[in-house]
Amino acid sequence: MFLKKHKKLIALSVAILISCFLLLAIYGKLFHPSENLKKLEHWVGFFEVFFIISLFFYRNNWQIWMITAIIFASFAGYSIFWYRIKLPCACMGTLIPHVSLLSFFLDLIFFALSLGVACLLQIKRSALYFWTCLGCTFFLIGYAFAEKIYQKSILL
């Protein structure tokens, strides 16, 4: 009852929480980029700025929360690859080195929070299952993308 009554406040609170961590990541990517991944980090940083703006404008729609879940699922796949090979993921540039496992857990938490907010905003159960499966697929895509970057940028 309490959650459904205050769903707009909860959506705003989760958007603020996610934005705080993304702003730290954006700062790291734009002002302390990794030398090997400078161009990628700038593009991702600008994407994250656009994403934060979109999240605040559409925070009361379950669709933006499903997109948020997909984004964080792919970020989780990206960061777990770097953790597996024991290198920093550069998720925050070189501002905070070796945050791969921390980033992975934050991404999982934000994935779960996004699904939770979507439930509060009345997503249909079948759509929730579909988007959750899609999130798992994007987890694998994020992992594969990180592996490709490792092969092209780091191993060269």
BELJO-V363247 format. One record per residue. N is the residue number from 1. RES is the residue in three letters. SS is DSSP state (H for helix, E for strand, L for the rest). PHI is phi in radians with two decimals (NA if undefined). D_LAST is the distance of its C-alpha to the last C-alpha in Angstrom with 2 decimals. Layout:
<<N,RES,SS,PHI,D_LAST> <N,RES,SS,PHI,D_LAST>>
//
This chain:
<<1,MET,L,NA,56.13> <2,PHE,H,-1.05,54.68> <3,LEU,H,-1.13,51.17> <4,LYS,H,-1.18,52.43> <5,LYS,H,-1.20,54.70> <6,HIS,L,-1.98,51.94> <7,LYS,H,-1.10,49.06> <8,LYS,H,-1.21,48.42> <9,LEU,H,-1.18,48.28> <10,ILE,H,-1.14,45.94> <11,ALA,H,-1.06,43.63> <12,LEU,H,-1.13,43.67> <13,SER,H,-1.09,43.06> <14,VAL,H,-1.17,40.05> <15,ALA,H,-1.07,38.67> <16,ILE,H,-1.16,39.15> <17,LEU,H,-1.06,37.51> <18,ILE,H,-1.08,34.40> <19,SER,H,-1.11,34.33> <20,CYS,H,-1.04,34.54> <21,PHE,H,-1.21,31.37> <22,LEU,H,-1.16,29.58> <23,LEU,H,-1.12,30.78> <24,LEU,H,-1.12,29.29> <25,ALA,H,-1.13,25.93> <26,ILE,H,-1.09,26.28> <27,TYR,H,-1.00,27.16> <28,GLY,H,-1.10,24.14> <29,LYS,H,-1.21,21.76> <30,LEU,H,-1.45,23.52> <31,PHE,H,-1.92,24.39> <32,HIS,L,-2.39,21.88> <33,PRO,L,-1.28,18.58> <34,SER,L,-1.23,15.33> <35,GLU,H,-1.06,13.31> <36,ASN,H,-1.30,10.09> <37,LEU,H,-2.14,12.54> <38,LYS,H,-1.00,15.36> <39,LYS,H,-1.14,16.17> <40,LEU,H,-1.07,16.21> <41,GLU,H,-1.13,18.32> <42,HIS,H,-1.12,20.72> <43,TRP,H,-1.10,21.30> <44,VAL,H,-1.15,21.90> <45,GLY,H,-1.05,24.13> <46,PHE,H,-1.18,26.21> <47,PHE,H,-1.07,26.50> <48,GLU,H,-1.15,27.78> <49,VAL,H,-1.08,30.34> <50,PHE,H,-1.04,31.62> <51,PHE,H,-1.12,31.72> <52,ILE,H,-1.06,33.80> <53,ILE,H,-1.06,36.23> <54,SER,H,-1.10,36.60> <55,LEU,H,-1.07,37.13> <56,PHE,H,-1.25,39.99> <57,PHE,H,-1.20,41.61> <58,TYR,L,-1.99,41.60> <59,ARG,L,-1.08,41.79> <60,ASN,L,-1.65,45.07> <61,ASN,L,-1.93,43.73> <62,TRP,H,-1.14,42.29> <63,GLN,H,-1.09,39.85> <64,ILE,H,-1.15,37.76> <65,TRP,H,-1.29,37.67> <66,MET,H,-1.29,36.37> <67,ILE,H,-1.11,33.60> <68,THR,H,-1.06,32.95> <69,ALA,H,-1.07,32.84> <70,ILE,H,-1.10,30.30> <71,ILE,H,-1.08,28.03> <72,PHE,H,-1.27,28.27> <73,ALA,H,-1.14,27.79> <74,SER,H,-1.20,24.43> <75,PHE,H,-1.08,23.57> <76,ALA,H,-1.12,24.70> <77,GLY,H,-1.09,22.44> <78,TYR,H,-1.08,19.44> <79,SER,H,-1.26,20.50> <80,ILE,H,-1.24,21.47> <81,PHE,H,-1.07,18.03> <82,TRP,H,-1.14,16.69> <83,TYR,H,-1.14,19.88> <84,ARG,H,-1.07,19.50> <85,ILE,L,-1.67,16.27> <86,LYS,L,1.06,17.91> <87,LEU,L,-2.21,15.70> <88,PRO,L,-1.16,17.31> <89,CYS,L,-1.44,17.32> <90,ALA,L,1.06,17.68> <91,CYS,L,-1.16,20.72> <92,MET,L,-2.19,22.55> <93,GLY,L,1.15,19.87> <94,THR,L,-1.75,20.05> <95,LEU,L,-1.05,23.84> <96,ILE,L,-2.21,24.27> <97,PRO,L,-1.30,21.46> <98,HIS,L,0.97,21.19> <99,VAL,L,-1.84,23.31> <100,SER,H,-1.01,21.73> <101,LEU,H,-1.22,24.94> <102,LEU,H,-1.07,27.17> <103,SER,H,-1.08,25.48> <104,PHE,H,-1.04,25.83> <105,PHE,H,-1.18,29.53> <106,LEU,H,-1.10,30.17> <107,ASP,H,-1.09,28.69> <108,LEU,H,-1.14,30.96> <109,ILE,H,-1.11,33.91> <110,PHE,H,-1.19,33.42> <111,PHE,H,-1.08,33.09> <112,ALA,H,-1.14,36.38> <113,LEU,H,-1.09,38.06> <114,SER,H,-1.11,37.21> <115,LEU,H,-1.10,38.78> <116,GLY,H,-1.10,41.75> <117,VAL,H,-1.16,42.37> <118,ALA,H,-1.07,42.19> <119,CYS,H,-1.12,44.85> <120,LEU,H,-1.07,46.98> <121,LEU,L,-1.58,46.74> <122,GLN,L,1.25,48.23> <123,ILE,L,-1.22,45.42> <124,LYS,L,-1.26,46.82> <125,ARG,H,-1.04,45.94> <126,SER,H,-1.12,44.61> <127,ALA,H,-1.17,42.30> <128,LEU,H,-1.09,41.11> <129,TYR,H,-1.08,40.30> <130,PHE,H,-1.06,38.47> <131,TRP,H,-1.19,36.33> <132,THR,H,-1.17,35.65> <133,CYS,H,-1.11,34.41> <134,LEU,H,-1.10,32.32> <135,GLY,H,-1.06,30.88> <136,CYS,H,-1.11,29.93> <137,THR,H,-1.12,28.20> <138,PHE,H,-1.23,26.26> <139,PHE,H,-1.04,25.34> <140,LEU,H,-1.17,23.59> <141,ILE,H,-1.13,22.02> <142,GLY,H,-1.07,20.69> <143,TYR,H,-1.10,19.27> <144,ALA,H,-1.11,17.61> <145,PHE,H,-1.09,16.27> <146,ALA,H,-1.11,14.72> <147,GLU,H,-1.13,13.15> <148,LYS,H,-1.11,11.73> <149,ILE,H,-1.09,10.38> <150,TYR,H,-1.04,8.88> <151,GLN,H,-1.18,7.17> <152,LYS,H,-1.43,6.14> <153,SER,H,-1.71,5.88> <154,ILE,H,-1.59,5.61> <155,LEU,L,-1.34,3.82> <156,LEU,L,-1.17,0.00>>
//
